[in-house]
Amino acid sequence: EIVLTQSPGTLSLSPGERATLSCRASQSVSSRYLAWYQQKPGLAPRLLIYGASSRATGIPDRFSGSGSGTDFTLTISRLEPEDFTVYYCQQFGTSRIIFGQGTRLEIK
Amino acid sequence: EVQLLESGGGLVQPGGSLRLSCAASGFTFSNYAMSWARQAPGKGLEWVSAISSSGGATYFADSVKDQFTISRDNSRNTLYLQMNSLRAEDTAIYYCARYCVGGSCLPYYGMDVWGQGTTVTVSS
């Protein structure tokens, strides 16, 4: 069973800085099956990235995804105030779907 | 506008049952796989179940297998989650989401549309 481990648990940065969030899989996964979500307090998750690197509709280009095999990264190039929230990676398996435990991005 | 609207949550005693519904609008519901996910208070997201576009294939997380049933009525554009033998650890916000299997709503896999969630509380 694949496990997704996100790091760091909490990331403290300032607006305008670059954020790098990691998602590591316990075994190799296809990039086709790796997605990232943003969730703001009290709201449903929002799809940011699918296929490891494709931005979903309406997502600003400051968000980018990369990686392959077991290591995937979500990068936010220049943090805006509204970006400080929680992010999850997700992997689609043959018969199950897994979320990472999340990374909280907080204002320093 | 593409939209999902969950309903059916509430307070239920341990051992009780509840059926959640998710009404879809703005897209051809019968063309898409669907999924349920949940989020316990203060916790992260947990995938619960998924169903194919026809309803012929269903999938469950180990934590709810043999306890929950997923189904859909394509004539009513509605997704369901039947939850039995509920326990305190099933307390969560339950979200339905459109599940994009590669080539359907997205070129690859993702959950691109989410409902606002419905709250289930299991307590005596």
gemmi code that builds the backbone of each chain (N, CA, C; Angstrom):
import gemmi

chains = {
    "A": [
        ("GLU", (0.840, -1.194, 0.000), (0.000, 0.000, 0.000), (0.883, 1.255, 0.000)),
        ("ILE", (0.598, 2.141, -0.936), (1.385, 3.370, -1.066), (1.022, 4.352, 0.036)),
        ("VAL", (2.020, 4.989, 0.588), (1.837, 6.051, 1.574), (2.459, 7.323, 1.003)),
        ("LEU", (1.744, 8.440, 1.150), (2.256, 9.740, 0.724), (2.658, 10.531, 1.968)),
        ("THR", (3.901, 11.009, 1.970), (4.393, 11.786, 3.096), (4.718, 13.194, 2.630)),
        ("GLN", (4.034, 14.160, 3.184), (4.257, 15.561, 2.801), (5.191, 16.219, 3.812)),
        ("SER", (6.059, 17.067, 3.298), (6.967, 17.818, 4.168), (7.198, 19.210, 3.604)),
        ("PRO", (7.451, 20.191, 4.484), (7.347, 20.038, 5.935), (5.887, 20.001, 6.380)),
        ("GLY", (5.641, 19.728, 7.633), (4.288, 19.772, 8.142), (3.743, 21.184, 8.140)),
        ("THR", (4.602, 22.121, 8.529), (4.263, 23.538, 8.512), (5.431, 24.297, 7.901)),
        ("LEU", (5.103, 25.248, 7.043), (6.115, 26.056, 6.371), (5.808, 27.524, 6.654)),
        ("SER", (6.771, 28.225, 7.233), (6.582, 29.641, 7.592), (7.379, 30.520, 6.637)),
        ("LEU", (6.668, 31.324, 5.872), (7.291, 32.202, 4.887), (6.576, 33.550, 4.877)),
        ("SER", (7.146, 34.472, 4.142), (6.550, 35.809, 4.021), (5.973, 36.003, 2.630)),
        ("PRO", (4.979, 36.872, 2.497), (4.455, 37.192, 1.161), (5.587, 37.634, 0.238)),
        ("GLY", (5.521, 37.167, -1.007), (6.553, 37.493, -1.979), (7.647, 36.442, -2.067)),
        ("GLU", (7.768, 35.611, -1.048), (8.784, 34.550, -1.067), (8.310, 33.360, -1.903)),
        ("ARG", (9.236, 32.456, -2.114), (8.970, 31.234, -2.884), (8.727, 30.090, -1.909)),
        ("ALA", (7.689, 29.289, -2.173), (7.360, 28.144, -1.329), (7.597, 26.853, -2.097)),
        ("THR", (8.236, 25.902, -1.438), (8.471, 24.588, -2.035), (7.915, 23.526, -1.094)),
        ("LEU", (6.875, 22.820, -1.539), (6.220, 21.797, -0.743), (6.516, 20.445, -1.364)),
        ("SER", (6.826, 19.470, -0.514), (7.240, 18.158, -0.988), (6.191, 17.094, -0.702)),
        ("CYS", (6.089, 16.134, -1.601), (5.218, 14.970, -1.444), (6.030, 13.756, -1.883)),
        ("ARG", (6.291, 12.871, -0.951), (7.098, 11.687, -1.250), (6.242, 10.434, -1.135)),
        ("ALA", (6.284, 9.590, -2.163), (5.537, 8.343, -2.175), (6.424, 7.201, -1.705)),
        ("SER", (5.825, 6.236, -1.030), (6.589, 5.109, -0.480), (7.049, 4.151, -1.574)),
        ("GLN", (6.461, 4.252, -2.753), (6.922, 3.511, -3.920), (6.611, 4.333, -5.152)),
        ("SER", (7.267, 4.016, -6.239), (7.146, 4.822, -7.447), (5.700, 4.865, -7.958)),
        ("VAL", (5.265, 6.054, -8.346), (3.929, 6.230, -8.908), (4.042, 6.973, -10.231)),
        ("SER", (3.078, 6.745, -11.098), (3.073, 7.457, -12.372), (2.648, 8.900, -12.154)),
        ("SER", (3.272, 9.804, -12.865), (2.924, 11.215, -12.755), (1.471, 11.473, -13.133)),
        ("ARG", (0.915, 10.606, -14.002), (-0.487, 10.762, -14.418), (-1.437, 10.764, -13.233)),
        ("TYR", (-0.997, 10.119, -12.135), (-1.902, 9.858, -11.026), (-1.620, 10.705, -9.795)),
        ("LEU", (-0.918, 11.825, -9.955), (-0.540, 12.654, -8.824), (-1.168, 14.042, -8.968)),
        ("ALA", (-1.898, 14.458, -7.939), (-2.572, 15.756, -7.957), (-2.277, 16.526, -6.673)),
        ("TRP", (-2.489, 17.828, -6.731), (-2.334, 18.716, -5.573), (-3.615, 19.536, -5.386)),
        ("TYR", (-3.953, 19.776, -4.112), (-5.138, 20.545, -3.763), (-4.783, 21.621, -2.754)),
        ("GLN", (-5.543, 22.687, -2.785), (-5.479, 23.749, -1.788), (-6.790, 23.725, -1.015)),
        ("GLN", (-6.711, 23.865, 0.305), (-7.939, 23.941, 1.087), (-7.866, 25.107, 2.063)),
        ("LYS", (-8.803, 26.015, 1.926), (-8.908, 27.143, 2.836), (-9.897, 26.811, 3.946)),
        ("PRO", (-9.750, 27.435, 5.115), (-10.607, 27.102, 6.262), (-12.092, 27.208, 5.931)),
        ("GLY", (-12.821, 26.159, 6.265), (-14.264, 26.152, 6.073), (-14.728, 25.910, 4.661)),
        ("LEU", (-13.795, 25.661, 3.754), (-14.141, 25.446, 2.356), (-13.712, 24.061, 1.897)),
        ("ALA", (-14.295, 23.646, 0.779), (-13.909, 22.389, 0.162), (-12.527, 22.523, -0.489)),
        ("PRO", (-11.837, 21.417, -0.689), (-10.564, 21.469, -1.414), (-10.774, 21.977, -2.837)),
        ("ARG", (-9.704, 22.555, -3.369), (-9.711, 23.031, -4.760), (-8.547, 22.385, -5.488)),
        ("LEU", (-8.826, 21.822, -6.660), (-7.781, 21.194, -7.456), (-6.842, 22.263, -8.004)),
        ("LEU", (-5.548, 22.097, -7.730), (-4.532, 23.010, -8.256), (-3.804, 22.412, -9.453)),
        ("ILE", (-3.289, 21.205, -9.248), (-2.398, 20.537, -10.199), (-2.860, 19.103, -10.393)),
        ("TYR", (-2.902, 18.651, -11.634), (-3.153, 17.240, -11.926), (-2.064, 16.737, -12.860)),
        ("GLY", (-1.912, 15.415, -12.929), (-0.838, 14.875, -13.757), (0.524, 15.385, -13.335)),
        ("ALA", (0.670, 15.695, -12.047), (1.919, 16.154, -11.419), (2.340, 17.567, -11.807)),
        ("SER", (1.961, 18.020, -13.020), (2.509, 19.306, -13.472), (1.535, 20.176, -14.263)),
        ("SER", (0.311, 19.730, -14.480), (-0.662, 20.510, -15.256), (-1.541, 21.328, -14.319)),
        ("ARG", (-1.618, 22.623, -14.583), (-2.477, 23.479, -13.754), (-3.936, 23.282, -14.119)),
        ("ALA", (-4.780, 23.232, -13.105), (-6.215, 23.151, -13.339), (-6.731, 24.504, -13.829)),
        ("THR", (-7.926, 24.493, -14.350), (-8.538, 25.701, -14.899), (-8.598, 26.812, -13.863)),
        ("GLY", (-8.127, 27.991, -14.236), (-8.239, 29.150, -13.357), (-7.159, 29.277, -12.309)),
        ("ILE", (-6.226, 28.350, -12.281), (-5.164, 28.414, -11.279), (-4.047, 29.346, -11.764)),
        ("PRO", (-3.642, 30.305, -10.939), (-2.598, 31.261, -11.365), (-1.286, 30.575, -11.694)),
        ("ASP", (-0.510, 31.187, -12.588), (0.725, 30.529, -13.033), (1.849, 30.612, -11.998)),
        ("ARG", (1.608, 31.233, -10.861), (2.619, 31.178, -9.795), (2.655, 29.789, -9.142)),
        ("PHE", (1.608, 28.979, -9.391), (1.572, 27.607, -8.898), (2.132, 26.681, -9.982)),
        ("SER", (3.070, 25.821, -9.592), (3.593, 24.846, -10.543), (3.892, 23.543, -9.812)),
        ("GLY", (3.782, 22.448, -10.560), (4.069, 21.136, -10.014), (5.145, 20.453, -10.829)),
        ("SER", (5.918, 19.628, -10.152), (6.982, 18.895, -10.836), (7.248, 17.593, -10.094)),
        ("GLY", (8.105, 16.779, -10.689), (8.522, 15.554, -10.039), (8.145, 14.315, -10.809)),
        ("SER", (8.682, 13.195, -10.341), (8.409, 11.900, -10.940), (8.843, 10.821, -9.977)),
        ("GLY", (8.391, 9.596, -10.257), (8.804, 8.469, -9.420), (8.237, 8.537, -8.018)),
        ("THR", (9.065, 8.869, -7.055), (8.608, 8.943, -5.671), (8.616, 10.364, -5.102)),
        ("ASP", (9.176, 11.315, -5.826), (9.324, 12.673, -5.307), (8.628, 13.709, -6.177)),
        ("PHE", (7.696, 14.403, -5.567), (6.909, 15.415, -6.267), (6.938, 16.714, -5.467)),
        ("THR", (6.828, 17.826, -6.195), (6.952, 19.137, -5.579), (5.878, 20.080, -6.089)),
        ("LEU", (5.308, 20.836, -5.163), (4.437, 21.957, -5.507), (5.214, 23.222, -5.171)),
        ("THR", (5.348, 24.098, -6.153), (6.069, 25.348, -5.962), (5.126, 26.519, -6.169)),
        ("ILE", (5.184, 27.464, -5.235), (4.457, 28.725, -5.391), (5.532, 29.796, -5.516)),
        ("SER", (5.611, 30.418, -6.686), (6.789, 31.238, -7.000), (6.867, 32.510, -6.166)),
        ("ARG", (5.752, 33.197, -6.015), (5.727, 34.447, -5.225), (4.446, 34.431, -4.410)),
        ("LEU", (4.597, 34.212, -3.125), (3.439, 34.030, -2.264), (2.579, 35.277, -2.152)),
        ("GLU", (1.280, 35.064, -2.363), (0.288, 36.096, -2.135), (-0.383, 35.824, -0.784)),
        ("PRO", (-0.967, 36.836, -0.157), (-1.605, 36.619, 1.168), (-2.633, 35.491, 1.163)),
        ("GLU", (-3.345, 35.319, 0.058), (-4.388, 34.288, -0.002), (-3.825, 32.878, -0.159)),
        ("ASP", (-2.522, 32.748, -0.338), (-1.919, 31.420, -0.519), (-1.609, 30.731, 0.805)),
        ("PHE", (-1.716, 31.467, 1.908), (-1.356, 30.899, 3.214), (-2.523, 30.069, 3.739)),
        ("THR", (-2.412, 28.764, 3.500), (-3.445, 27.816, 3.885), (-2.851, 26.410, 3.807)),
        ("VAL", (-3.679, 25.397, 3.653), (-3.215, 24.014, 3.685), (-3.235, 23.392, 2.288)),
        ("TYR", (-2.219, 22.580, 2.007), (-2.080, 21.936, 0.710), (-1.938, 20.421, 0.886)),
        ("TYR", (-2.610, 19.670, 0.000), (-2.571, 18.209, 0.031), (-2.135, 17.665, -1.318)),
        ("CYS", (-1.318, 16.613, -1.291), (-1.085, 15.846, -2.502), (-1.996, 14.620, -2.468)),
        ("GLN", (-2.199, 14.043, -3.639), (-3.135, 12.924, -3.778), (-2.624, 11.983, -4.846)),
        ("GLN", (-2.761, 10.691, -4.610), (-2.352, 9.688, -5.586), (-3.520, 8.774, -5.895)),
        ("PHE", (-3.726, 8.520, -7.184), (-4.809, 7.655, -7.642), (-4.232, 6.284, -7.949)),
        ("GLY", (-4.654, 5.284, -7.167), (-4.195, 3.928, -7.403), (-5.217, 3.136, -8.192)),
        ("THR", (-4.936, 1.874, -8.373), (-5.824, 1.002, -9.156), (-7.207, 0.903, -8.525)),
        ("SER", (-7.264, 0.764, -7.230), (-8.556, 0.603, -6.566), (-8.676, 1.452, -5.315)),
        ("ARG", (-7.746, 2.346, -5.107), (-7.844, 3.224, -3.951), (-7.167, 4.553, -4.246)),
        ("ILE", (-7.555, 5.536, -3.480), (-7.034, 6.893, -3.627), (-6.456, 7.307, -2.282)),
        ("ILE", (-5.334, 7.992, -2.328), (-4.645, 8.336, -1.081), (-4.352, 9.826, -1.064)),
        ("PHE", (-4.533, 10.447, 0.105), (-4.111, 11.818, 0.330), (-2.884, 11.820, 1.230)),
        ("GLY", (-2.002, 12.773, 1.006), (-0.968, 13.044, 1.980), (-1.584, 13.709, 3.192)),
        ("GLN", (-0.796, 13.871, 4.234), (-1.331, 14.402, 5.492), (-1.452, 15.921, 5.482)),
        ("GLY", (-0.898, 16.566, 4.472), (-1.042, 18.013, 4.322), (0.157, 18.802, 4.793)),
        ("THR", (0.348, 19.954, 4.169), (1.341, 20.947, 4.595), (0.604, 22.248, 4.842)),
        ("ARG", (0.827, 22.814, 6.018), (0.235, 24.109, 6.345), (1.233, 25.204, 6.026)),
        ("LEU", (0.843, 26.147, 5.211), (1.681, 27.284, 4.846), (1.205, 28.479, 5.662)),
        ("GLU", (2.095, 28.982, 6.539), (1.696, 30.072, 7.422), (2.574, 31.298, 7.212)),
        ("ILE", (2.018, 32.434, 7.563), (2.749, 33.699, 7.405), (3.782, 33.836, 8.527)),
        ("LYS", (5.007, 34.145, 8.098), (6.102, 34.305, 9.054), (6.030, 35.666, 9.718)),
    ],
    "B": [
        ("GLU", (-23.698, 26.367, -14.631), (-22.585, 26.252, -13.690), (-22.508, 24.827, -13.163)),
        ("VAL", (-21.308, 24.269, -13.206), (-21.090, 22.928, -12.675), (-21.160, 22.982, -11.156)),
        ("GLN", (-21.984, 22.133, -10.574), (-22.206, 22.224, -9.141), (-22.534, 20.870, -8.532)),
        ("LEU", (-22.081, 20.674, -7.295), (-22.430, 19.508, -6.500), (-22.967, 19.994, -5.163)),
        ("LEU", (-24.074, 19.385, -4.714), (-24.688, 19.813, -3.467), (-25.006, 18.600, -2.617)),
        ("GLU", (-24.274, 18.480, -1.490), (-24.495, 17.358, -0.585), (-25.623, 17.659, 0.393)),
        ("SER", (-26.252, 16.593, 0.861), (-27.280, 16.710, 1.889), (-27.354, 15.389, 2.646)),
        ("GLY", (-28.094, 15.393, 3.752), (-28.315, 14.162, 4.491), (-27.497, 14.009, 5.757)),
        ("GLY", (-26.581, 14.936, 6.004), (-25.792, 14.843, 7.223), (-26.616, 15.174, 8.452)),
        ("GLY", (-26.044, 14.906, 9.609), (-26.731, 15.209, 10.845), (-26.126, 14.466, 12.006)),
        ("LEU", (-26.848, 14.487, 13.120), (-26.416, 13.804, 14.336), (-27.043, 12.418, 14.382)),
        ("VAL", (-26.225, 11.412, 14.609), (-26.715, 10.040, 14.671), (-26.023, 9.332, 15.827)),
        ("GLN", (-26.726, 8.417, 16.459), (-26.150, 7.672, 17.574), (-25.202, 6.589, 17.069)),
        ("PRO", (-24.232, 6.224, 17.878), (-23.342, 5.112, 17.501), (-24.155, 3.866, 17.162)),
        ("GLY", (-23.760, 3.213, 16.088), (-24.473, 2.048, 15.603), (-25.583, 2.368, 14.620)),
        ("GLY", (-25.875, 3.647, 14.464), (-26.943, 4.060, 13.568), (-26.518, 4.131, 12.119)),
        ("SER", (-27.475, 4.528, 11.277), (-27.238, 4.619, 9.839), (-27.626, 5.993, 9.329)),
        ("LEU", (-27.048, 6.342, 8.196), (-27.340, 7.619, 7.555), (-27.089, 7.451, 6.069)),
        ("ARG", (-27.887, 8.126, 5.247), (-27.625, 8.128, 3.806), (-27.383, 9.553, 3.351)),
        ("LEU", (-26.221, 9.755, 2.775), (-25.877, 11.046, 2.207), (-26.244, 11.070, 0.729)),
        ("SER", (-26.623, 12.250, 0.253), (-26.914, 12.453, -1.159), (-26.049, 13.576, -1.702)),
        ("CYS", (-25.779, 13.516, -2.985), (-25.012, 14.553, -3.666), (-25.697, 14.815, -5.003)),
        ("ALA", (-26.333, 15.958, -5.121), (-27.045, 16.318, -6.340), (-26.121, 17.074, -7.281)),
        ("ALA", (-26.024, 16.592, -8.501), (-25.144, 17.199, -9.494), (-25.951, 18.028, -10.494)),
        ("SER", (-25.362, 19.114, -10.950), (-26.000, 19.941, -11.971), (-24.930, 20.617, -12.817)),
        ("GLY", (-25.311, 21.003, -14.029), (-24.396, 21.733, -14.894), (-23.486, 20.876, -15.746)),
        ("PHE", (-23.583, 19.551, -15.629), (-22.791, 18.658, -16.463), (-23.545, 17.342, -16.627)),
        ("THR", (-23.113, 16.544, -17.580), (-23.759, 15.253, -17.849), (-23.255, 14.239, -16.840)),
        ("PHE", (-24.011, 14.125, -15.766), (-23.609, 13.324, -14.602), (-23.225, 11.897, -14.994)),
        ("SER", (-23.977, 11.304, -15.886), (-23.775, 9.890, -16.220), (-22.462, 9.626, -16.946)),
        ("ASN", (-21.756, 10.673, -17.357), (-20.486, 10.511, -18.070), (-19.275, 10.415, -17.156)),
        ("TYR", (-19.485, 10.667, -15.848), (-18.341, 10.842, -14.968), (-18.365, 9.921, -13.761)),
        ("ALA", (-17.176, 9.433, -13.391), (-17.019, 8.768, -12.106), (-17.168, 9.805, -11.001)),
        ("MET", (-17.519, 9.332, -9.822), (-17.725, 10.213, -8.683), (-17.060, 9.621, -7.442)),
        ("SER", (-16.860, 10.458, -6.436), (-16.154, 10.010, -5.249), (-16.659, 10.725, -4.011)),
        ("TRP", (-16.441, 10.104, -2.870), (-16.669, 10.724, -1.563), (-15.334, 10.791, -0.825)),
        ("ALA", (-15.130, 11.891, -0.130), (-13.994, 12.052, 0.769), (-14.517, 12.663, 2.053)),
        ("ARG", (-13.760, 12.539, 3.132), (-14.196, 13.109, 4.396), (-13.045, 13.768, 5.128)),
        ("GLN", (-13.419, 14.596, 6.091), (-12.424, 15.310, 6.875), (-12.914, 15.393, 8.312)),
        ("ALA", (-12.272, 14.654, 9.192), (-12.608, 14.704, 10.616), (-12.203, 16.067, 11.177)),
        ("PRO", (-12.823, 16.482, 12.257), (-12.529, 17.808, 12.827), (-11.043, 18.001, 13.085)),
        ("GLY", (-10.478, 19.041, 12.501), (-9.077, 19.370, 12.702), (-8.089, 18.448, 12.025)),
        ("LYS", (-8.571, 17.547, 11.185), (-7.707, 16.557, 10.539), (-7.600, 16.798, 9.038)),
        ("GLY", (-6.818, 15.950, 8.387), (-6.640, 16.060, 6.952), (-7.739, 15.349, 6.173)),
        ("LEU", (-7.584, 15.348, 4.857), (-8.556, 14.715, 3.976), (-8.349, 13.210, 3.951)),
        ("GLU", (-9.447, 12.478, 3.881), (-9.409, 11.023, 3.759), (-10.356, 10.598, 2.646)),
        ("TRP", (-9.848, 9.906, 1.658), (-10.713, 9.346, 0.621), (-11.566, 8.229, 1.213)),
        ("VAL", (-12.840, 8.184, 0.818), (-13.779, 7.204, 1.370), (-14.189, 6.167, 0.324)),
        ("SER", (-14.651, 6.639, -0.850), (-15.227, 5.709, -1.810), (-15.293, 6.357, -3.178)),
        ("ALA", (-15.375, 5.518, -4.212), (-15.539, 6.002, -5.572), (-16.429, 5.043, -6.343)),
        ("ILE", (-17.037, 5.550, -7.410), (-17.929, 4.745, -8.236), (-17.739, 5.146, -9.691)),
        ("SER", (-17.799, 4.178, -10.570), (-17.642, 4.449, -11.993), (-18.865, 5.176, -12.543)),
        ("SER", (-18.758, 5.650, -13.761), (-19.840, 6.438, -14.354), (-21.139, 5.637, -14.475)),
        ("SER", (-21.036, 4.368, -14.735), (-22.233, 3.527, -14.883), (-22.730, 2.986, -13.552)),
        ("GLY", (-21.867, 3.047, -12.545), (-22.199, 2.449, -11.255), (-21.774, 0.995, -11.148)),
        ("GLY", (-21.184, 0.478, -12.195), (-20.832, -0.937, -12.215), (-19.612, -1.296, -11.402)),
        ("ALA", (-18.785, -0.316, -11.101), (-17.579, -0.556, -10.315), (-17.553, 0.388, -9.115)),
        ("THR", (-17.266, -0.158, -7.955), (-17.198, 0.648, -6.739), (-15.917, 0.333, -5.983)),
        ("TYR", (-15.428, 1.305, -5.238), (-14.170, 1.177, -4.533), (-14.323, 1.825, -3.159)),
        ("PHE", (-13.640, 1.241, -2.165), (-13.767, 1.741, -0.801), (-12.417, 1.762, -0.095)),
        ("ALA", (-12.263, 2.734, 0.782), (-11.124, 2.728, 1.684), (-11.289, 1.574, 2.664)),
        ("ASP", (-10.189, 1.016, 3.114), (-10.241, -0.097, 4.066), (-11.021, 0.280, 5.318)),
        ("SER", (-10.957, 1.547, 5.702), (-11.585, 1.999, 6.946), (-13.107, 1.938, 6.911)),
        ("VAL", (-13.694, 1.871, 5.707), (-15.161, 1.870, 5.595), (-15.699, 0.684, 4.814)),
        ("LYS", (-14.813, -0.149, 4.342), (-15.243, -1.308, 3.563), (-16.156, -2.180, 4.402)),
        ("ASP", (-17.203, -2.691, 3.834), (-18.215, -3.515, 4.498), (-19.099, -2.713, 5.443)),
        ("GLN", (-18.857, -1.418, 5.556), (-19.669, -0.555, 6.417), (-20.458, 0.469, 5.582)),
        ("PHE", (-19.829, 0.979, 4.521), (-20.458, 1.982, 3.660), (-20.757, 1.363, 2.297)),
        ("THR", (-21.782, 1.899, 1.636), (-22.122, 1.514, 0.268), (-22.258, 2.778, -0.563)),
        ("ILE", (-21.677, 2.779, -1.749), (-21.812, 3.910, -2.660), (-22.710, 3.484, -3.816)),
        ("SER", (-23.550, 4.395, -4.274), (-24.414, 4.112, -5.418), (-24.736, 5.424, -6.111)),
        ("ARG", (-25.380, 5.325, -7.252), (-25.759, 6.507, -8.012), (-27.029, 6.230, -8.785)),
        ("ASP", (-27.782, 7.288, -9.034), (-28.973, 7.226, -9.875), (-28.751, 8.230, -10.993)),
        ("ASN", (-28.330, 7.745, -12.129), (-28.015, 8.651, -13.236), (-29.258, 9.347, -13.790)),
        ("SER", (-30.427, 8.771, -13.574), (-31.658, 9.427, -14.043), (-32.014, 10.629, -13.151)),
        ("ARG", (-31.509, 10.606, -11.932), (-31.766, 11.699, -10.985), (-30.533, 12.585, -10.762)),
        ("ASN", (-29.429, 12.279, -11.461), (-28.184, 13.038, -11.315), (-27.740, 13.110, -9.856)),
        ("THR", (-27.829, 11.983, -9.174), (-27.558, 11.971, -7.742), (-26.646, 10.819, -7.348)),
        ("LEU", (-25.709, 11.139, -6.491), (-24.776, 10.187, -5.903), (-25.191, 9.951, -4.446)),
        ("TYR", (-24.991, 8.734, -3.969), (-25.373, 8.402, -2.602), (-24.219, 7.746, -1.847)),
        ("LEU", (-24.266, 7.884, -0.527), (-23.371, 7.134, 0.347), (-24.207, 6.621, 1.516)),
        ("GLN", (-24.406, 5.316, 1.551), (-25.130, 4.691, 2.657), (-24.121, 4.299, 3.725)),
        ("MET", (-24.309, 4.827, 4.918), (-23.360, 4.595, 6.005), (-24.063, 3.840, 7.125)),
        ("ASN", (-23.561, 2.671, 7.441), (-24.146, 1.825, 8.482), (-23.168, 1.631, 9.642)),
        ("SER", (-23.694, 1.156, 10.768), (-22.870, 0.849, 11.947), (-21.912, 1.984, 12.262)),
        ("LEU", (-22.444, 3.175, 12.311), (-21.596, 4.352, 12.462), (-20.930, 4.406, 13.823)),
        ("ARG", (-19.698, 4.895, 13.793), (-18.875, 4.996, 15.002), (-18.434, 6.444, 15.182)),
        ("ALA", (-17.950, 6.751, 16.371), (-17.509, 8.117, 16.649), (-16.450, 8.574, 15.645)),
        ("GLU", (-15.601, 7.657, 15.209), (-14.519, 8.014, 14.285), (-15.013, 8.305, 12.876)),
        ("ASP", (-16.290, 8.077, 12.615), (-16.876, 8.452, 11.322), (-17.349, 9.907, 11.319)),
        ("THR", (-17.258, 10.577, 12.462), (-17.623, 11.987, 12.540), (-16.704, 12.810, 11.647)),
        ("ALA", (-17.299, 13.543, 10.723), (-16.496, 14.278, 9.735), (-17.405, 15.111, 8.849)),
        ("ILE", (-16.795, 15.990, 8.096), (-17.463, 16.615, 6.955), (-17.258, 15.679, 5.774)),
        ("TYR", (-18.341, 15.366, 5.086), (-18.281, 14.473, 3.935), (-18.475, 15.298, 2.659)),
        ("TYR", (-17.515, 15.152, 1.756), (-17.551, 15.862, 0.485), (-17.771, 14.879, -0.651)),
        ("CYS", (-18.583, 15.260, -1.620), (-18.598, 14.518, -2.871), (-17.784, 15.309, -3.899)),
        ("ALA", (-17.239, 14.597, -4.854), (-16.386, 15.232, -5.845), (-16.504, 14.501, -7.171)),
        ("ARG", (-16.384, 15.242, -8.255), (-16.315, 14.637, -9.576), (-14.908, 14.080, -9.763)),
        ("TYR", (-14.851, 12.825, -10.144), (-13.592, 12.079, -10.221), (-13.229, 11.946, -11.691)),
        ("CYS", (-12.217, 12.682, -12.075), (-11.792, 12.665, -13.463), (-10.819, 11.525, -13.705)),
        ("VAL", (-11.298, 10.486, -14.346), (-10.443, 9.398, -14.795), (-9.834, 9.855, -16.103)),
        ("GLY", (-8.548, 9.606, -16.278), (-7.819, 10.147, -17.412), (-8.586, 10.144, -18.715)),
        ("GLY", (-8.756, 11.324, -19.299), (-9.440, 11.449, -20.570), (-10.894, 11.832, -20.453)),
        ("SER", (-11.454, 11.843, -19.236), (-12.853, 12.241, -19.079), (-12.927, 13.759, -18.940)),
        ("CYS", (-12.897, 14.290, -17.747), (-12.963, 15.737, -17.553), (-11.588, 16.400, -17.521)),
        ("LEU", (-10.553, 15.616, -17.349), (-9.179, 16.117, -17.364), (-8.332, 15.136, -18.184)),
        ("PRO", (-7.201, 15.589, -18.746), (-6.337, 14.650, -19.465), (-5.765, 13.562, -18.555)),
        ("TYR", (-5.609, 13.900, -17.271), (-5.101, 12.922, -16.317), (-6.081, 12.826, -15.154)),
        ("TYR", (-5.648, 12.310, -14.029), (-6.543, 12.029, -12.922), (-6.607, 13.206, -11.956)),
        ("GLY", (-7.804, 13.455, -11.446), (-7.975, 14.509, -10.457), (-9.433, 14.599, -10.056)),
        ("MET", (-9.718, 15.364, -9.013), (-11.091, 15.629, -8.587), (-11.319, 17.117, -8.774)),
        ("ASP", (-12.022, 17.483, -9.852), (-12.029, 18.872, -10.277), (-13.213, 19.694, -9.780)),
        ("VAL", (-14.253, 19.036, -9.317), (-15.417, 19.748, -8.789), (-15.778, 19.126, -7.447)),
        ("TRP", (-15.979, 19.963, -6.444), (-16.306, 19.503, -5.097), (-17.579, 20.185, -4.607)),
        ("GLY", (-18.323, 19.458, -3.796), (-19.442, 20.071, -3.112), (-18.963, 20.826, -1.883)),
        ("GLN", (-19.889, 21.456, -1.195), (-19.534, 22.262, -0.027), (-19.401, 21.409, 1.239)),
        ("GLY", (-19.858, 20.166, 1.159), (-19.737, 19.251, 2.283), (-20.989, 19.191, 3.143)),
        ("THR", (-21.181, 18.046, 3.788), (-22.262, 17.868, 4.749), (-21.667, 17.228, 6.003)),
        ("THR", (-22.087, 17.694, 7.155), (-21.477, 17.281, 8.413), (-22.212, 16.107, 9.027)),
        ("VAL", (-21.445, 15.084, 9.374), (-21.970, 13.908, 10.064), (-21.346, 13.858, 11.455)),
        ("THR", (-22.183, 13.787, 12.464), (-21.711, 13.691, 13.845), (-22.281, 12.429, 14.452)),
        ("VAL", (-21.403, 11.556, 14.918), (-21.819, 10.309, 15.549), (-21.553, 10.440, 17.045)),
        ("SER", (-22.631, 10.524, 17.796), (-22.505, 10.750, 19.229), (-23.790, 10.355, 19.939)),
        ("SER", (-23.646, 9.906, 21.157), (-24.819, 9.563, 21.966), (-25.265, 10.765, 22.810)),
    ],
}
model = gemmi.Model(1)
for chain_id, residues in chains.items():
    chain = gemmi.Chain(chain_id)
    for i, (resn, *xyz) in enumerate(residues, 1):
        res = gemmi.Residue()
        res.name, res.seqid = resn, gemmi.SeqId(i, " ")
        for name, pos in zip(("N", "CA", "C"), xyz):
            atom = gemmi.Atom()
            atom.name, atom.element = name, gemmi.Element(name[0])
            atom.pos, atom.b_iso = gemmi.Position(*pos), 0.0
            res.add_atom(atom)
        chain.add_residue(res)
    model.add_chain(chain)
structure = gemmi.Structure()
structure.add_model(model)
structure.setup_entities()
